[in-house]
Every structure is written in structure tokens, then in C-alpha cells.
Amino acid sequence: MEPSSLTSAQPTKSSSPFPVNPQNQIRPLYLLPLHATLNSPKGFGSPPKNNKKTKKSKSGGDDNEEEEEEEENEAEAGVIPEVVTNRMISRMGFTVGIPLLVGLLFFPFFYYLKVGLKIDVPTWVPFIVSFIFFGTALLGVSYGIVSSSWDPLREGSVLGWNEAQKNWPVFWQSIWGGGSRKK
């Protein structure tokens, strides 16, 4: 074998069985721009204030200021204050967490009854017990919302029964679309 044959100037074809085309190469996902998240990010913060220009009245600037305040109040009317949101979340932690934890603890309990104590527990008993406790946890989400005080200045009671009686009709109206909508 001659040394000149090893260093030939002719291009050699790759020995890959697959054709390589630089235009069809797969790009890593981290290099692709995330247009949807970068263009208009939306989070849990306060909504941006509308900068609508209103028509100026002939009487002066007082009416214009009142109209702007009304627009801001209408925009903030649907926003739940952070104090109330934290109150709802903490109450949901109890009304969901306790039944869920009890429902999950029944699985090792039934396992211990069947394997450890050799008690023949029918299969439907763990299903019914877990259904009851997991269903109670699901209802706890709604009860956690309506049993907390929706007034930012008032804490409410421990169980929240009085608040729940006041808030249930409002809750159902919001679900069924009975709320007042301006057209």
C-alpha cells in the first residue's frame, strides 16, 4: 500500500448507511425559540391596567378622572384579593388533605388485615371505603372555597359553616351563569 493512496485529495463518501443532509438535521429543542411564552407571558400577577382614552367632556377634567376610576373598579371587580385566596387554599388543604390521607391509609390497613391477621376482607370493601374518602376529598375542594370568608377584612369561623351558607348561592350562580353580565 502506497502512502499517497492514504492521503488522496478526492472526497470520500461516508460509510453511514443513512444519507446525511445538513438541511434535515434535528435541532435540539433548547435552541428553538419559545414564541408563545416570550411574546405574551401571563401569570398569576395582577392584570395590566387598561389605558383606554376616554372622550374629554366640556365641563373639565373631573369627569374624566371619575370615568377612569370607574373603569379601574370594573376591571378589579373580578379579581380575588390575595388574602382571600390564601385563606381558601389553607382551608382546602384541610378539607382535601385529611380525607385523602385517611383514604390512602386504609390501603395498608386492609393489606395488614388480609396478610397479617389472615382476615378475609371482600374486595369491594376497600373500593367502597376509598371511594367514600376520595369523594369526600373532592367535595372538600368546593367546601374549602365556599367556607372561607370572601371579605378580606373578616377572618371567618373555624369550620366556616356560616360563610358556606352565604357563599353557596353566589358559587352556584357563578357556575350556572346567573351572574350579572353587562352587554
Phi, psi and omega in degrees: 000130182272147179293334181290334180287335179283333182248047181287152183273354181283140178291139181256146177280146179288154182270010180287136179287346181255137179289138180252120178239120183298337179283336184259015181288147179278127179268145177295146184294331183288348178269342180285139179288146178259081186297321185295323182274334182275331184288310182218079180290137178235133181227206183263007181283184181289146181290152180294147181281140179283133179253054179284137177268127179260159179289136179281135179273164183285337186283340178142192184273352183295318180294323180296318179294321179295320178296320179295321178294322178295319178296319178295320179295322177295321180292324182273356183294328182270001183268130178274130179297152184296326179297318180291320178298315178296323178296318179295317182294318180293323178290323176294330177301321178282313186287342175259317187294317183294309178296326179294317179296317179296318178297322178287328179287342178289334179297309176294331178296314178292327176296317179296320178298318185283316186268313184285312183264357179056038176265128182279100179266125178299150184296329184288339182294311176298327178295315181294316181296315180292325177298317181295312184286323178289326174294322177296322177295323178294319176292335179296335176296309180294317181293326177296327179285311187279342182272352177271152181287128180272359176270120184297337184268350183242131184285315182099176183273175183291309180276336177076024183292319179295320178294322180296320179295326177284323189271341181302313180299322179293320179298313181292324177296323179290328179286314184274005175076024180275001181291159181281126178240132178271134181252000000 
